Amino acid sequence: MKIFYLVFLCFAFIYESAAQTEWEFRREDDGIMAYTRKREGIKFNEYRVEMEIEATLSQVMAIFKDFDVYTDLFPGTEDVKVLKDLPDHHITYIKFDIPFPARDRDAIFDNHISYVSHEKSLYVKVKCLTDEYKTDPKLIQIKFCEGGWKFEDIGNGKLKVIHNLIVDPAGMAPAFIINSKTIDDPIKTYKSLRVMINNDKYRGQSFSLLSN
C-alpha cells in the first residue's frame, strides 16, 4: 500500500510540474481561477480550476459521499446510481441531460480517494470505465475521461481546491463548441460547492481515511 502511495505521489508531482508551464489562464470568476490546455492526440481541452474555501477535509469527504446532491453539485447531472461505495473508492453511474438537439449521455465514473497526512491533502483520482458496468444503449456513453481533485488544508480553517479533468464527450460533438464552454460547468460546481458545504449535515462527521 505504501508503494502505491509513493508511486501516486511521484506521478502527481511530475504531472503538476509539467502542467505549470502548459496551462493557459482563461478567466477569474469570484475568486475562482480557471485554466485550460491541449493534450496531444485529444481534440478537447483539459481544464483546471482553483479556489480557496472555508471548510475542512471531513466536510469535503462528507459532501463527496452524499451522492444524492450530485444533481445539484454537478451541472447537467440528471440521474446518479451508486455502483460501489467503499471508504476510499466509489463508482457511480451518471446520466447527463444535454440540451437539444444533442443526445443525452451517460458514463461510469471510477473515483479513488487517498489522504496524504504530511501534506494534509485529500486526493480524488477520477477516470471513466467502459466495460465493467452496463450503460443505457439509448444514450451516448462517455468512454474517456481522466483527472482528479486535490483538497489541501492550508490552515486558518481554509482549503485550497484544485480540480482538473479532460473528457471526450463522444458522438458528434464539435470540439470548437465544447472547448469554448469547457470551464463554465466546473466554475458552477465550485460556486455550488462553496454554498453547499456549509450545510450543517456535513459538519462533525469523521472518516477513518483521514485519521491514517
LOROVO-502749 format. One record per residue (C-alpha): x, y negated, z. Coordinates in steps of 0.2 Angstrom, whole numbers, padded with zeros to 4 digits, always signed. Layout:
! LOROVO-502749
XYZ...
This chain:
! LOROVO-502749
+0000+0000+0000+0014-0012+0004+0022-0008-0013+0006-0013-0021+0005-0030-0012+0023-0033-0017+0020-0030-0035+0004-0040-0034+0014-0055-0027+0028-0054-0039+0015-0054-0053+0006-0068-0046+0022-0078-0044+0028-0075-0062+0011-0079-0068+0010-0095-0058+0027-0101-0063+0023-0099-0082+0007-0107-0080+0014-0123-0073+0022-0128-0090+0007-0122-0101-0009-0129-0093-0017-0144-0101-0026-0156-0090-0044-0158-0096-0053-0169-0083-0056-0173-0064-0073-0172-0058-0077-0177-0040-0061-0170-0033-0061-0155-0045-0046-0154-0057-0049-0144-0072-0036-0137-0085-0036-0125-0100-0023-0116-0110-0022-0105-0125-0017-0087-0124-0008-0078-0138-0020-0067-0148-0036-0074-0140-0046-0087-0148-0055-0093-0132-0047-0104-0119-0042-0099-0102-0047-0111-0088-0041-0116-0072-0050-0126-0059-0043-0133-0042-0050-0142-0027-0049-0143-0008-0064-0139+0003-0068-0139+0021-0070-0121+0025-0062-0105+0032-0057-0089+0024-0070-0080+0033-0083-0091+0026-0076-0088+0009-0077-0069+0012-0095-0071+0018-0101-0080+0003-0092-0069-0009-0100-0054-0001-0118-0062-0002-0122-0056-0019-0140-0062-0018-0133-0080-0020-0124-0077-0036-0138-0083-0047-0136-0100-0038-0117-0100-0037-0113-0095-0055-0122-0104-0069-0131-0094-0081-0132-0078-0070-0149-0071-0071-0148-0054-0063-0135-0046-0051-0133-0027-0046-0120-0021-0034-0112-0005-0040-0099-0003-0027-0096-0013-0011-0080-0010+0000-0071-0022+0011-0058-0025-0002-0066-0021-0018-0083-0023-0026-0090-0020-0043-0105-0030-0050-0116-0029-0065-0121-0046-0070-0134-0051-0084-0132-0069-0091-0145-0080-0098-0138-0088-0114-0148-0102-0122-0157-0098-0138-0153-0094-0152-0138-0084-0145-0142-0067-0137-0141-0064-0118-0125-0055-0112-0120-0043-0098-0104-0037-0090-0097-0026-0077-0085-0036-0065-0072-0027-0055-0066-0038-0040-0051-0033-0029-0048-0043-0014-0032-0045-0004-0026-0055+0011-0008-0061+0012-0005-0066+0030+0011-0075+0029+0004-0086+0015-0013-0087+0024-0021-0084+0007-0035-0074+0001-0034-0067-0017-0048-0060-0028-0042-0052-0044-0056-0050-0057-0057-0040-0073-0071-0033-0084-0074-0015-0085-0080-0007-0101-0083+0012-0099-0086+0017-0081-0103+0010-0080-0118+0008-0092-0124-0009-0098-0140-0014-0107-0139-0009-0125-0151-0023-0130-0138-0036-0124-0121-0040-0130-0108-0033-0117-0093-0044-0112-0079-0032-0113-0064-0043-0110-0061-0055-0095-0047-0057-0083-0042-0069-0070-0045-0072-0051-0046-0083-0036-0034-0090-0023-0040-0097-0007-0026-0104+0004-0028-0111+0021-0019-0127+0021-0023-0132+0039-0034-0145+0047-0049-0134+0043-0046-0135+0024-0043-0123+0010-0035-0125-0007-0045-0116-0020-0038-0111-0037-0049-0101-0049-0043-0096-0067-0052-0085-0080-0052-0080-0098-0067-0072-0106-0071-0066-0123-0090-0068-0124-0091-0056-0139-0104-0056-0153-0104-0071-0165-0098-0084-0153-0090-0099-0162-0073-0102-0152-0074-0121-0155-0091-0122-0146-0086-0111-0132-0069-0119-0130-0077-0137-0129-0088-0131-0114-0075-0120-0105-0073-0130-0089-0092-0135-0087-0098-0120-0078-0083-0117-0067-0085-0136-0061-0103-0132-0057-0098-0117-0047-0086-0127-0037-0099-0140-0033-0111-0127-0028-0098-0118-0018-0094-0134-0008-0113-0136-0004-0117-0118+0000-0103-0113+0010-0109-0125+0024-0124-0114+0027-0124-0108+0045-0126-0090+0039-0108-0090+0033-0101-0096+0049-0094-0085+0063-0093-0069+0053-0077-0058+0055-0069-0046+0042-0056-0033+0045-0047-0038+0030-0042-0055+0037-0035-0048+0053-0022-0037+0044
